[in-house]
Amino acid sequence: QSTGKRMAKFNSLLDQIKGQECRAALGIMIAAKSKLIKRWKQLDTHITDSANEAKDNVKFLYTLEKFCDPLYKNDPVTMVDHIAGLLNAVRMIHSISRYYNTSERMTSLFIKITNQNDYIM
């Protein structure tokens, strides 16, 4: 399943959660003083945080794509000219992103970039 299709499904889910039917159900739970309200709010917060992370990640991965394309299309000698731009893009992602600002996430990102192109290794 492509990233675009997954993103569309996820956005549809978000629209449903923020929609009038869910708000009405939440209103009923609040009026009934349901014990599920606390759990609902926890899940809503988690889903919202995950959605923000996904949007952030997609934005930065599209940024990387334009720097990775020349690596796929060029021979190893010509590739060297494009690696600096890629590393600057990764540095920018690390400094700006709220989610790619840990050593673990950056290591994972570098591994994924490396695995995408056998010439880099």
Biopython code that builds the backbone (N, CA, C, O; Angstrom):
import numpy as np
from Bio.PDB.StructureBuilder import StructureBuilder

atoms = [
    (1, "GLN", "N", (0.848, -1.176, 0.000)),
    (1, "GLN", "CA", (0.000, 0.000, 0.000)),
    (1, "GLN", "C", (0.895, 1.240, 0.000)),
    (1, "GLN", "O", (1.834, 1.331, 0.790)),
    (2, "SER", "N", (0.609, 2.167, -0.863)),
    (2, "SER", "CA", (1.455, 3.358, -1.000)),
    (2, "SER", "C", (1.266, 4.307, 0.176)),
    (2, "SER", "O", (0.259, 4.265, 0.884)),
    (3, "THR", "N", (2.254, 5.155, 0.358)),
    (3, "THR", "CA", (2.200, 6.146, 1.431)),
    (3, "THR", "C", (1.001, 7.062, 1.256)),
    (3, "THR", "O", (0.342, 7.436, 2.226)),
    (4, "GLY", "N", (0.723, 7.422, -0.006)),
    (4, "GLY", "CA", (-0.415, 8.300, -0.278)),
    (4, "GLY", "C", (-1.742, 7.690, 0.142)),
    (4, "GLY", "O", (-2.598, 8.379, 0.697)),
    (5, "LYS", "N", (-1.920, 6.390, -0.123)),
    (5, "LYS", "CA", (-3.169, 5.721, 0.262)),
    (5, "LYS", "C", (-3.286, 5.613, 1.782)),
    (5, "LYS", "O", (-4.363, 5.810, 2.346)),
    (6, "ARG", "N", (-2.173, 5.299, 2.434)),
    (6, "ARG", "CA", (-2.205, 5.214, 3.899)),
    (6, "ARG", "C", (-2.524, 6.573, 4.508)),
    (6, "ARG", "O", (-3.287, 6.674, 5.468)),
    (7, "MET", "N", (-1.926, 7.619, 3.934)),
    (7, "MET", "CA", (-2.171, 8.966, 4.434)),
    (7, "MET", "C", (-3.640, 9.352, 4.224)),
    (7, "MET", "O", (-4.247, 9.978, 5.092)),
    (8, "ALA", "N", (-4.202, 8.982, 3.086)),
    (8, "ALA", "CA", (-5.611, 9.287, 2.806)),
    (8, "ALA", "C", (-6.521, 8.577, 3.810)),
    (8, "ALA", "O", (-7.471, 9.174, 4.317)),
    (9, "LYS", "N", (-6.233, 7.305, 4.098)),
    (9, "LYS", "CA", (-7.039, 6.563, 5.082)),
    (9, "LYS", "C", (-6.918, 7.183, 6.469)),
    (9, "LYS", "O", (-7.907, 7.330, 7.187)),
    (10, "PHE", "N", (-5.696, 7.544, 6.832)),
    (10, "PHE", "CA", (-5.468, 8.146, 8.137)),
    (10, "PHE", "C", (-6.191, 9.490, 8.244)),
    (10, "PHE", "O", (-6.801, 9.783, 9.272)),
    (11, "ASN", "N", (-6.128, 10.303, 7.192)),
    (11, "ASN", "CA", (-6.833, 11.587, 7.198)),
    (11, "ASN", "C", (-8.340, 11.398, 7.269)),
    (11, "ASN", "O", (-9.039, 12.189, 7.901)),
    (12, "SER", "N", (-8.843, 10.348, 6.620)),
    (12, "SER", "CA", (-10.270, 10.046, 6.696)),
    (12, "SER", "C", (-10.666, 9.693, 8.131)),
    (12, "SER", "O", (-11.708, 10.127, 8.622)),
    (13, "LEU", "N", (-9.829, 8.909, 8.787)),
    (13, "LEU", "CA", (-10.070, 8.566, 10.184)),
    (13, "LEU", "C", (-10.078, 9.818, 11.053)),
    (13, "LEU", "O", (-10.941, 9.973, 11.916)),
    (14, "LEU", "N", (-9.127, 10.699, 10.829)),
    (14, "LEU", "CA", (-9.079, 11.952, 11.595)),
    (14, "LEU", "C", (-10.333, 12.785, 11.376)),
    (14, "LEU", "O", (-10.884, 13.353, 12.319)),
    (15, "ASP", "N", (-10.780, 12.854, 10.127)),
    (15, "ASP", "CA", (-12.001, 13.604, 9.820)),
    (15, "ASP", "C", (-13.200, 13.027, 10.565)),
    (15, "ASP", "O", (-14.046, 13.768, 11.065)),
    (16, "GLN", "N", (-13.266, 11.703, 10.635)),
    (16, "GLN", "CA", (-14.372, 11.059, 11.347)),
    (16, "GLN", "C", (-14.322, 11.353, 12.841)),
    (16, "GLN", "O", (-15.344, 11.632, 13.467)),
    (17, "ILE", "N", (-13.108, 11.287, 13.405)),
    (17, "ILE", "CA", (-12.957, 11.542, 14.842)),
    (17, "ILE", "C", (-13.329, 12.982, 15.181)),
    (17, "ILE", "O", (-13.919, 13.244, 16.230)),
    (18, "LYS", "N", (-12.991, 13.901, 14.306)),
    (18, "LYS", "CA", (-13.286, 15.313, 14.552)),
    (18, "LYS", "C", (-14.696, 15.692, 14.085)),
    (18, "LYS", "O", (-15.131, 16.827, 14.279)),
    (19, "GLY", "N", (-15.399, 14.754, 13.477)),
    (19, "GLY", "CA", (-16.714, 15.025, 12.904)),
    (19, "GLY", "C", (-17.815, 15.171, 13.928)),
    (19, "GLY", "O", (-17.632, 14.930, 15.121)),
    (20, "GLN", "N", (-18.955, 15.570, 13.425)),
    (20, "GLN", "CA", (-20.106, 15.872, 14.268)),
    (20, "GLN", "C", (-20.626, 14.642, 15.021)),
    (20, "GLN", "O", (-21.037, 14.752, 16.176)),
    (21, "GLU", "N", (-20.610, 13.474, 14.372)),
    (21, "GLU", "CA", (-21.123, 12.265, 15.037)),
    (21, "GLU", "C", (-20.275, 11.901, 16.250)),
    (21, "GLU", "O", (-20.812, 11.566, 17.306)),
    (22, "CYS", "N", (-18.976, 11.963, 16.108)),
    (22, "CYS", "CA", (-18.099, 11.643, 17.243)),
    (22, "CYS", "C", (-18.220, 12.694, 18.341)),
    (22, "CYS", "O", (-18.211, 12.367, 19.528)),
    (23, "ARG", "N", (-18.333, 13.955, 17.936)),
    (23, "ARG", "CA", (-18.510, 15.011, 18.946)),
    (23, "ARG", "C", (-19.823, 14.815, 19.695)),
    (23, "ARG", "O", (-19.894, 15.042, 20.903)),
    (24, "ALA", "N", (-20.858, 14.393, 18.979)),
    (24, "ALA", "CA", (-22.147, 14.141, 19.635)),
    (24, "ALA", "C", (-22.024, 12.979, 20.618)),
    (24, "ALA", "O", (-22.544, 13.044, 21.732)),
    (25, "ALA", "N", (-21.331, 11.912, 20.199)),
    (25, "ALA", "CA", (-21.134, 10.768, 21.090)),
    (25, "ALA", "C", (-20.340, 11.175, 22.328)),
    (25, "ALA", "O", (-20.643, 10.733, 23.436)),
    (26, "LEU", "N", (-19.336, 12.009, 22.139)),
    (26, "LEU", "CA", (-18.546, 12.492, 23.266)),
    (26, "LEU", "C", (-19.413, 13.347, 24.190)),
    (26, "LEU", "O", (-19.312, 13.250, 25.413)),
    (27, "GLY", "N", (-20.249, 14.169, 23.606)),
    (27, "GLY", "CA", (-21.162, 14.989, 24.409)),
    (27, "GLY", "C", (-22.079, 14.129, 25.262)),
    (27, "GLY", "O", (-22.330, 14.454, 26.423)),
    (28, "ILE", "N", (-22.579, 13.042, 24.704)),
    (28, "ILE", "CA", (-23.440, 12.121, 25.457)),
    (28, "ILE", "C", (-22.648, 11.482, 26.597)),
    (28, "ILE", "O", (-23.145, 11.361, 27.717)),
    (29, "MET", "N", (-21.398, 11.070, 26.299)),
    (29, "MET", "CA", (-20.576, 10.458, 27.345)),
    (29, "MET", "C", (-20.304, 11.448, 28.472)),
    (29, "MET", "O", (-20.303, 11.079, 29.646)),
    (30, "ILE", "N", (-20.070, 12.724, 28.103)),
    (30, "ILE", "CA", (-19.825, 13.746, 29.123)),
    (30, "ILE", "C", (-21.088, 13.951, 29.964)),
    (30, "ILE", "O", (-21.019, 14.004, 31.192)),
    (31, "ALA", "N", (-22.232, 14.064, 29.300)),
    (31, "ALA", "CA", (-23.495, 14.260, 30.022)),
    (31, "ALA", "C", (-23.792, 13.083, 30.948)),
    (31, "ALA", "O", (-24.336, 13.267, 32.037)),
    (32, "ALA", "N", (-23.435, 11.873, 30.514)),
    (32, "ALA", "CA", (-23.681, 10.670, 31.315)),
    (32, "ALA", "C", (-22.562, 10.426, 32.326)),
    (32, "ALA", "O", (-22.619, 9.473, 33.103)),
    (33, "LYS", "N", (-21.552, 11.283, 32.313)),
    (33, "LYS", "CA", (-20.394, 11.141, 33.197)),
    (33, "LYS", "C", (-19.767, 9.750, 33.062)),
    (33, "LYS", "O", (-19.462, 9.076, 34.046)),
    (34, "SER", "N", (-19.595, 9.363, 31.826)),
    (34, "SER", "CA", (-19.035, 8.047, 31.509)),
    (34, "SER", "C", (-17.587, 7.946, 31.959)),
    (34, "SER", "O", (-16.832, 8.918, 31.931)),
    (35, "LYS", "N", (-17.228, 6.750, 32.371)),
    (35, "LYS", "CA", (-15.840, 6.477, 32.755)),
    (35, "LYS", "C", (-14.931, 6.389, 31.522)),
    (35, "LYS", "O", (-13.708, 6.371, 31.657)),
    (36, "LEU", "N", (-15.515, 6.334, 30.336)),
    (36, "LEU", "CA", (-14.739, 6.224, 29.102)),
    (36, "LEU", "C", (-14.174, 7.555, 28.613)),
    (36, "LEU", "O", (-13.335, 7.577, 27.712)),
    (37, "ILE", "N", (-14.625, 8.660, 29.198)),
    (37, "ILE", "CA", (-14.186, 9.979, 28.736)),
    (37, "ILE", "C", (-12.675, 10.131, 28.860)),
    (37, "ILE", "O", (-12.024, 10.623, 27.938)),
    (38, "LYS", "N", (-12.118, 9.717, 29.977)),
    (38, "LYS", "CA", (-10.677, 9.854, 30.187)),
    (38, "LYS", "C", (-9.909, 9.072, 29.126)),
    (38, "LYS", "O", (-8.940, 9.575, 28.556)),
    (39, "ARG", "N", (-10.339, 7.850, 28.865)),
    (39, "ARG", "CA", (-9.665, 7.022, 27.857)),
    (39, "ARG", "C", (-9.840, 7.627, 26.460)),
    (39, "ARG", "O", (-8.902, 7.634, 25.663)),
    (40, "TRP", "N", (-11.034, 8.131, 26.169)),
    (40, "TRP", "CA", (-11.297, 8.768, 24.877)),
    (40, "TRP", "C", (-10.334, 9.940, 24.658)),
    (40, "TRP", "O", (-9.737, 10.080, 23.591)),
    (41, "LYS", "N", (-10.199, 10.762, 25.673)),
    (41, "LYS", "CA", (-9.320, 11.934, 25.555)),
    (41, "LYS", "C", (-7.864, 11.509, 25.382)),
    (41, "LYS", "O", (-7.127, 12.141, 24.625)),
    (42, "GLN", "N", (-7.438, 10.455, 26.067)),
    (42, "GLN", "CA", (-6.079, 9.940, 25.899)),
    (42, "GLN", "C", (-5.857, 9.472, 24.464)),
    (42, "GLN", "O", (-4.842, 9.792, 23.845)),
    (43, "LEU", "N", (-6.816, 8.711, 23.946)),
    (43, "LEU", "CA", (-6.694, 8.217, 22.574)),
    (43, "LEU", "C", (-6.728, 9.355, 21.568)),
    (43, "LEU", "O", (-5.971, 9.354, 20.597)),
    (44, "ASP", "N", (-7.601, 10.324, 21.795)),
    (44, "ASP", "CA", (-7.695, 11.472, 20.900)),
    (44, "ASP", "C", (-6.368, 12.238, 20.877)),
    (44, "ASP", "O", (-5.899, 12.643, 19.813)),
    (45, "THR", "N", (-5.776, 12.431, 22.035)),
    (45, "THR", "CA", (-4.484, 13.123, 22.114)),
    (45, "THR", "C", (-3.404, 12.321, 21.391)),
    (45, "THR", "O", (-2.595, 12.886, 20.655)),
    (46, "HIS", "N", (-3.391, 11.015, 21.598)),
    (46, "HIS", "CA", (-2.398, 10.150, 20.951)),
    (46, "HIS", "C", (-2.564, 10.177, 19.429)),
    (46, "HIS", "O", (-1.578, 10.263, 18.697)),
    (47, "ILE", "N", (-3.790, 10.104, 18.963)),
    (47, "ILE", "CA", (-4.055, 10.128, 17.518)),
    (47, "ILE", "C", (-3.650, 11.478, 16.925)),
    (47, "ILE", "O", (-3.052, 11.534, 15.850)),
    (48, "THR", "N", (-3.973, 12.549, 17.618)),
    (48, "THR", "CA", (-3.606, 13.888, 17.143)),
    (48, "THR", "C", (-2.090, 14.042, 17.076)),
    (48, "THR", "O", (-1.559, 14.567, 16.097)),
    (49, "ASP", "N", (-1.392, 13.583, 18.115)),
    (49, "ASP", "CA", (0.079, 13.649, 18.109)),
    (49, "ASP", "C", (0.658, 12.810, 16.972)),
    (49, "ASP", "O", (1.596, 13.232, 16.297)),
    (50, "SER", "N", (0.102, 11.637, 16.767)),
    (50, "SER", "CA", (0.576, 10.767, 15.681)),
    (50, "SER", "C", (0.326, 11.395, 14.319)),
    (50, "SER", "O", (1.162, 11.293, 13.421)),
    (51, "ALA", "N", (-0.811, 12.040, 14.167)),
    (51, "ALA", "CA", (-1.127, 12.705, 12.901)),
    (51, "ALA", "C", (-0.150, 13.846, 12.642)),
    (51, "ALA", "O", (0.331, 14.015, 11.521)),
    (52, "ASN", "N", (0.140, 14.620, 13.667)),
    (52, "ASN", "CA", (1.098, 15.720, 13.509)),
    (52, "ASN", "C", (2.485, 15.185, 13.168)),
    (52, "ASN", "O", (3.186, 15.755, 12.332)),
    (53, "GLU", "N", (2.876, 14.097, 13.809)),
    (53, "GLU", "CA", (4.171, 13.485, 13.504)),
    (53, "GLU", "C", (4.211, 12.982, 12.070)),
    (53, "GLU", "O", (5.201, 13.184, 11.365)),
    (54, "ALA", "N", (3.138, 12.327, 11.634)),
    (54, "ALA", "CA", (3.092, 11.797, 10.268)),
    (54, "ALA", "C", (3.184, 12.922, 9.240)),
    (54, "ALA", "O", (3.916, 12.801, 8.258)),
    (55, "LYS", "N", (2.460, 13.997, 9.452)),
    (55, "LYS", "CA", (2.504, 15.130, 8.527)),
    (55, "LYS", "C", (3.901, 15.745, 8.494)),
    (55, "LYS", "O", (4.410, 16.096, 7.429)),
    (56, "ASP", "N", (4.506, 15.870, 9.656)),
    (56, "ASP", "CA", (5.859, 16.408, 9.752)),
    (56, "ASP", "C", (6.835, 15.503, 8.997)),
    (56, "ASP", "O", (7.673, 15.980, 8.233)),
    (57, "ASN", "N", (6.716, 14.211, 9.219)),
    (57, "ASN", "CA", (7.615, 13.257, 8.573)),
    (57, "ASN", "C", (7.453, 13.268, 7.058)),
    (57, "ASN", "O", (8.448, 13.248, 6.333)),
    (58, "VAL", "N", (6.238, 13.299, 6.577)),
    (58, "VAL", "CA", (5.996, 13.312, 5.129)),
    (58, "VAL", "C", (6.613, 14.557, 4.512)),
    (58, "VAL", "O", (7.248, 14.489, 3.460)),
    (59, "LYS", "N", (6.423, 15.691, 5.169)),
    (59, "LYS", "CA", (6.979, 16.949, 4.660)),
    (59, "LYS", "C", (8.500, 16.846, 4.524)),
    (59, "LYS", "O", (9.059, 17.247, 3.503)),
    (60, "PHE", "N", (9.157, 16.322, 5.529)),
    (60, "PHE", "CA", (10.614, 16.248, 5.486)),
    (60, "PHE", "C", (11.108, 15.151, 4.545)),
    (60, "PHE", "O", (12.157, 15.301, 3.917)),
    (61, "LEU", "N", (10.373, 14.066, 4.443)),
    (61, "LEU", "CA", (10.796, 13.008, 3.522)),
    (61, "LEU", "C", (10.680, 13.463, 2.071)),
    (61, "LEU", "O", (11.501, 13.080, 1.238)),
    (62, "TYR", "N", (9.677, 14.271, 1.759)),
    (62, "TYR", "CA", (9.590, 14.838, 0.408)),
    (62, "TYR", "C", (10.769, 15.772, 0.143)),
    (62, "TYR", "O", (11.275, 15.844, -0.977)),
    (63, "THR", "N", (11.199, 16.482, 1.178)),
    (63, "THR", "CA", (12.383, 17.336, 1.039)),
    (63, "THR", "C", (13.605, 16.493, 0.704)),
    (63, "THR", "O", (14.399, 16.861, -0.162)),
    (64, "LEU", "N", (13.757, 15.365, 1.384)),
    (64, "LEU", "CA", (14.905, 14.488, 1.125)),
    (64, "LEU", "C", (14.860, 13.876, -0.267)),
    (64, "LEU", "O", (15.898, 13.633, -0.884)),
    (65, "GLU", "N", (13.659, 13.630, -0.752)),
    (65, "GLU", "CA", (13.503, 12.959, -2.043)),
    (65, "GLU", "C", (14.236, 13.708, -3.160)),
    (65, "GLU", "O", (14.875, 13.087, -4.009)),
    (66, "LYS", "N", (14.144, 15.024, -3.159)),
    (66, "LYS", "CA", (14.783, 15.777, -4.240)),
    (66, "LYS", "C", (16.308, 15.700, -4.162)),
    (66, "LYS", "O", (16.992, 15.887, -5.168)),
    (67, "PHE", "N", (16.838, 15.426, -2.974)),
    (67, "PHE", "CA", (18.283, 15.268, -2.844)),
    (67, "PHE", "C", (18.730, 13.837, -3.129)),
    (67, "PHE", "O", (19.874, 13.605, -3.518)),
    (68, "CYS", "N", (17.827, 12.885, -2.935)),
    (68, "CYS", "CA", (18.169, 11.477, -3.174)),
    (68, "CYS", "C", (18.070, 11.105, -4.656)),
    (68, "CYS", "O", (18.812, 10.243, -5.126)),
    (69, "ASP", "N", (17.176, 11.737, -5.381)),
    (69, "ASP", "CA", (17.000, 11.400, -6.800)),
    (69, "ASP", "C", (18.307, 11.444, -7.598)),
    (69, "ASP", "O", (18.574, 10.519, -8.365)),
    (70, "PRO", "N", (19.133, 12.493, -7.442)),
    (70, "PRO", "CA", (20.395, 12.498, -8.197)),
    (70, "PRO", "C", (21.321, 11.333, -7.823)),
    (70, "PRO", "O", (22.136, 10.902, -8.638)),
    (71, "LEU", "N", (21.196, 10.830, -6.605)),
    (71, "LEU", "CA", (22.036, 9.705, -6.201)),
    (71, "LEU", "C", (21.658, 8.439, -6.964)),
    (71, "LEU", "O", (22.514, 7.604, -7.254)),
    (72, "TYR", "N", (20.390, 8.302, -7.285)),
    (72, "TYR", "CA", (19.927, 7.133, -8.032)),
    (72, "TYR", "C", (20.306, 7.219, -9.508)),
    (72, "TYR", "O", (20.524, 6.203, -10.167)),
    (73, "LYS", "N", (20.382, 8.440, -10.010)),
    (73, "LYS", "CA", (20.522, 8.641, -11.449)),
    (73, "LYS", "C", (21.962, 8.838, -11.921)),
    (73, "LYS", "O", (22.213, 8.896, -13.125)),
    (74, "ASN", "N", (22.894, 8.940, -11.002)),
    (74, "ASN", "CA", (24.271, 9.236, -11.379)),
    (74, "ASN", "C", (25.215, 8.098, -10.993)),
    (74, "ASN", "O", (24.890, 7.242, -10.170)),
    (75, "ASP", "N", (26.358, 8.120, -11.599)),
    (75, "ASP", "CA", (27.392, 7.147, -11.261)),
    (75, "ASP", "C", (28.059, 7.600, -9.956)),
    (75, "ASP", "O", (27.888, 8.746, -9.541)),
    (76, "PRO", "N", (28.819, 6.705, -9.306)),
    (76, "PRO", "CA", (29.417, 7.046, -8.007)),
    (76, "PRO", "C", (30.302, 8.285, -8.025)),
    (76, "PRO", "O", (30.338, 9.013, -7.033)),
    (77, "VAL", "N", (31.004, 8.548, -9.096)),
    (77, "VAL", "CA", (31.876, 9.729, -9.153)),
    (77, "VAL", "C", (31.044, 11.009, -9.147)),
    (77, "VAL", "O", (31.361, 11.950, -8.419)),
    (78, "THR", "N", (29.997, 11.051, -9.941)),
    (78, "THR", "CA", (29.135, 12.230, -10.026)),
    (78, "THR", "C", (28.293, 12.396, -8.753)),
    (78, "THR", "O", (27.913, 13.507, -8.383)),
    (79, "MET", "N", (28.019, 11.292, -8.112)),
    (79, "MET", "CA", (27.210, 11.292, -6.908)),
    (79, "MET", "C", (27.803, 12.149, -5.795)),
    (79, "MET", "O", (27.071, 12.759, -5.015)),
    (80, "VAL", "N", (29.097, 12.190, -5.728)),
    (80, "VAL", "CA", (29.785, 12.913, -4.664)),
    (80, "VAL", "C", (29.320, 14.367, -4.597)),
    (80, "VAL", "O", (29.204, 14.935, -3.511)),
    (81, "ASP", "N", (29.058, 14.957, -5.738)),
    (81, "ASP", "CA", (28.620, 16.354, -5.789)),
    (81, "ASP", "C", (27.267, 16.563, -5.112)),
    (81, "ASP", "O", (26.949, 17.683, -4.715)),
    (82, "HIS", "N", (26.471, 15.511, -4.974)),
    (82, "HIS", "CA", (25.111, 15.636, -4.439)),
    (82, "HIS", "C", (25.002, 15.231, -2.972)),
    (82, "HIS", "O", (23.984, 15.504, -2.337)),
    (83, "ILE", "N", (26.006, 14.602, -2.433)),
    (83, "ILE", "CA", (25.938, 14.114, -1.051)),
    (83, "ILE", "C", (25.917, 15.280, -0.055)),
    (83, "ILE", "O", (25.220, 15.204, 0.957)),
    (84, "ALA", "N", (26.652, 16.334, -0.318)),
    (84, "ALA", "CA", (26.662, 17.481, 0.596)),
    (84, "ALA", "C", (25.260, 18.077, 0.752)),
    (84, "ALA", "O", (24.848, 18.420, 1.860)),
    (85, "GLY", "N", (24.533, 18.199, -0.359)),
    (85, "GLY", "CA", (23.164, 18.718, -0.288)),
    (85, "GLY", "C", (22.263, 17.815, 0.533)),
    (85, "GLY", "O", (21.436, 18.288, 1.314)),
    (86, "LEU", "N", (22.427, 16.512, 0.352)),
    (86, "LEU", "CA", (21.642, 15.553, 1.124)),
    (86, "LEU", "C", (21.947, 15.683, 2.613)),
    (86, "LEU", "O", (21.029, 15.700, 3.433)),
    (87, "LEU", "N", (23.215, 15.773, 2.966)),
    (87, "LEU", "CA", (23.589, 15.899, 4.376)),
    (87, "LEU", "C", (23.097, 17.214, 4.972)),
    (87, "LEU", "O", (22.700, 17.252, 6.136)),
    (88, "ASN", "N", (23.117, 18.284, 4.195)),
    (88, "ASN", "CA", (22.571, 19.560, 4.679)),
    (88, "ASN", "C", (21.067, 19.453, 4.912)),
    (88, "ASN", "O", (20.543, 20.016, 5.873)),
    (89, "ALA", "N", (20.375, 18.731, 4.036)),
    (89, "ALA", "CA", (18.933, 18.531, 4.214)),
    (89, "ALA", "C", (18.659, 17.726, 5.481)),
    (89, "ALA", "O", (17.733, 18.039, 6.229)),
    (90, "VAL", "N", (19.457, 16.700, 5.721)),
    (90, "VAL", "CA", (19.296, 15.891, 6.936)),
    (90, "VAL", "C", (19.577, 16.746, 8.172)),
    (90, "VAL", "O", (18.866, 16.643, 9.172)),
    (91, "ARG", "N", (20.598, 17.580, 8.108)),
    (91, "ARG", "CA", (20.918, 18.478, 9.227)),
    (91, "ARG", "C", (19.746, 19.423, 9.493)),
    (91, "ARG", "O", (19.388, 19.659, 10.646)),
    (92, "MET", "N", (19.148, 19.965, 8.426)),
    (92, "MET", "CA", (18.007, 20.860, 8.572)),
    (92, "MET", "C", (16.833, 20.115, 9.216)),
    (92, "MET", "O", (16.165, 20.652, 10.100)),
    (93, "ILE", "N", (16.586, 18.894, 8.775)),
    (93, "ILE", "CA", (15.496, 18.096, 9.355)),
    (93, "ILE", "C", (15.742, 17.889, 10.844)),
    (93, "ILE", "O", (14.826, 18.022, 11.655)),
    (94, "HIS", "N", (16.972, 17.564, 11.198)),
    (94, "HIS", "CA", (17.304, 17.339, 12.610)),
    (94, "HIS", "C", (17.058, 18.588, 13.450)),
    (94, "HIS", "O", (16.576, 18.493, 14.579)),
    (95, "SER", "N", (17.383, 19.742, 12.912)),
    (95, "SER", "CA", (17.248, 20.971, 13.699)),
    (95, "SER", "C", (15.826, 21.512, 13.739)),
    (95, "SER", "O", (15.457, 22.188, 14.700)),
    (96, "ILE", "N", (15.016, 21.232, 12.717)),
    (96, "ILE", "CA", (13.672, 21.803, 12.645)),
    (96, "ILE", "C", (12.586, 20.841, 13.136)),
    (96, "ILE", "O", (11.643, 21.253, 13.812)),
    (97, "SER", "N", (12.725, 19.575, 12.796)),
    (97, "SER", "CA", (11.664, 18.610, 13.088)),
    (97, "SER", "C", (11.504, 18.376, 14.586)),
    (97, "SER", "O", (12.480, 18.296, 15.332)),
    (98, "ARG", "N", (10.260, 18.270, 14.998)),
    (98, "ARG", "CA", (9.990, 17.932, 16.400)),
    (98, "ARG", "C", (10.136, 16.433, 16.640)),
    (98, "ARG", "O", (10.211, 15.995, 17.788)),
    (99, "TYR", "N", (10.176, 15.643, 15.570)),
    (99, "TYR", "CA", (10.165, 14.190, 15.721)),
    (99, "TYR", "C", (11.468, 13.527, 15.287)),
    (99, "TYR", "O", (11.776, 12.426, 15.743)),
    (100, "TYR", "N", (12.228, 14.168, 14.425)),
    (100, "TYR", "CA", (13.505, 13.610, 13.983)),
    (100, "TYR", "C", (14.667, 14.257, 14.733)),
    (100, "TYR", "O", (15.754, 14.402, 14.173)),
    (101, "ASN", "N", (14.458, 14.642, 15.971)),
    (101, "ASN", "CA", (15.511, 15.341, 16.694)),
    (101, "ASN", "C", (16.188, 14.467, 17.753)),
    (101, "ASN", "O", (16.790, 14.990, 18.691)),
    (102, "THR", "N", (16.096, 13.157, 17.614)),
    (102, "THR", "CA", (16.780, 12.264, 18.539)),
    (102, "THR", "C", (17.825, 11.453, 17.782)),
    (102, "THR", "O", (17.723, 11.259, 16.571)),
    (103, "SER", "N", (18.815, 10.989, 18.502)),
    (103, "SER", "CA", (19.862, 10.168, 17.888)),
    (103, "SER", "C", (19.273, 8.901, 17.262)),
    (103, "SER", "O", (19.689, 8.488, 16.180)),
    (104, "GLU", "N", (18.315, 8.296, 17.940)),
    (104, "GLU", "CA", (17.714, 7.060, 17.439)),
    (104, "GLU", "C", (17.001, 7.288, 16.104)),
    (104, "GLU", "O", (17.157, 6.504, 15.168)),
    (105, "ARG", "N", (16.232, 8.348, 16.026)),
    (105, "ARG", "CA", (15.493, 8.636, 14.788)),
    (105, "ARG", "C", (16.438, 9.017, 13.656)),
    (105, "ARG", "O", (16.237, 8.618, 12.509)),
    (106, "MET", "N", (17.463, 9.786, 13.983)),
    (106, "MET", "CA", (18.417, 10.185, 12.941)),
    (106, "MET", "C", (19.220, 8.989, 12.445)),
    (106, "MET", "O", (19.493, 8.876, 11.250)),
    (107, "THR", "N", (19.598, 8.101, 13.354)),
    (107, "THR", "CA", (20.311, 6.886, 12.953)),
    (107, "THR", "C", (19.442, 6.059, 12.028)),
    (107, "THR", "O", (19.906, 5.564, 11.001)),
    (108, "SER", "N", (18.189, 5.911, 12.395)),
    (108, "SER", "CA", (17.243, 5.157, 11.563)),
    (108, "SER", "C", (17.099, 5.805, 10.185)),
    (108, "SER", "O", (17.062, 5.109, 9.170)),
    (109, "LEU", "N", (17.021, 7.125, 10.149)),
    (109, "LEU", "CA", (16.896, 7.842, 8.874)),
    (109, "LEU", "C", (18.134, 7.607, 8.005)),
    (109, "LEU", "O", (18.011, 7.333, 6.812)),
    (110, "PHE", "N", (19.315, 7.713, 8.596)),
    (110, "PHE", "CA", (20.547, 7.478, 7.833)),
    (110, "PHE", "C", (20.616, 6.047, 7.307)),
    (110, "PHE", "O", (21.061, 5.815, 6.182)),
    (111, "ILE", "N", (20.184, 5.105, 8.109)),
    (111, "ILE", "CA", (20.186, 3.705, 7.657)),
    (111, "ILE", "C", (19.241, 3.540, 6.475)),
    (111, "ILE", "O", (19.574, 2.867, 5.499)),
    (112, "LYS", "N", (18.074, 4.145, 6.558)),
    (112, "LYS", "CA", (17.114, 4.044, 5.457)),
    (112, "LYS", "C", (17.642, 4.696, 4.187)),
    (112, "LYS", "O", (17.474, 4.162, 3.091)),
    (113, "ILE", "N", (18.279, 5.850, 4.337)),
    (113, "ILE", "CA", (18.860, 6.519, 3.163)),
    (113, "ILE", "C", (19.940, 5.640, 2.552)),
    (113, "ILE", "O", (19.991, 5.463, 1.335)),
    (114, "THR", "N", (20.790, 5.098, 3.388)),
    (114, "THR", "CA", (21.881, 4.241, 2.919)),
    (114, "THR", "C", (21.344, 2.992, 2.233)),
    (114, "THR", "O", (21.854, 2.586, 1.188)),
    (115, "ASN", "N", (20.332, 2.393, 2.807)),
    (115, "ASN", "CA", (19.762, 1.181, 2.225)),
    (115, "ASN", "C", (19.070, 1.429, 0.898)),
    (115, "ASN", "O", (18.887, 0.500, 0.111)),
    (116, "GLN", "N", (18.687, 2.656, 0.643)),
    (116, "GLN", "CA", (18.033, 2.986, -0.614)),
    (116, "GLN", "C", (18.998, 3.023, -1.775)),
    (116, "GLN", "O", (18.592, 2.887, -2.930)),
    (117, "ASN", "N", (20.266, 3.204, -1.481)),
    (117, "ASN", "CA", (21.217, 3.345, -2.570)),
    (117, "ASN", "C", (22.503, 2.585, -2.240)),
    (117, "ASN", "O", (23.272, 3.006, -1.376)),
    (118, "ASP", "N", (22.726, 1.497, -2.909)),
    (118, "ASP", "CA", (23.873, 0.650, -2.632)),
    (118, "ASP", "C", (25.199, 1.364, -2.891)),
    (118, "ASP", "O", (26.212, 0.972, -2.311)),
    (119, "TYR", "N", (25.234, 2.380, -3.723)),
    (119, "TYR", "CA", (26.473, 3.077, -4.015)),
    (119, "TYR", "C", (27.016, 3.830, -2.823)),
    (119, "TYR", "O", (28.229, 4.005, -2.703)),
    (120, "ILE", "N", (26.143, 4.278, -1.937)),
    (120, "ILE", "CA", (26.598, 5.088, -0.806)),
    (120, "ILE", "C", (27.491, 4.262, 0.115)),
    (120, "ILE", "O", (28.433, 4.794, 0.703)),
    (121, "MET", "N", (27.210, 3.002, 0.242)),
    (121, "MET", "CA", (28.010, 2.146, 1.139)),
    (121, "MET", "C", (29.363, 1.853, 0.558)),
    (121, "MET", "O", (30.162, 1.150, 1.177)),
]
sb = StructureBuilder()
sb.init_structure("model")
sb.init_model(0)
sb.init_chain("A")
sb.init_seg("    ")
for serial, (resi, resn, name, xyz) in enumerate(atoms, 1):
    if name == "N":
        sb.init_residue(resn, " ", resi, " ")
    sb.init_atom(name, np.array(xyz, "f"), 0.0, 1.0, " ", f" {name:<3s}", serial, name[0])
structure = sb.get_structure()
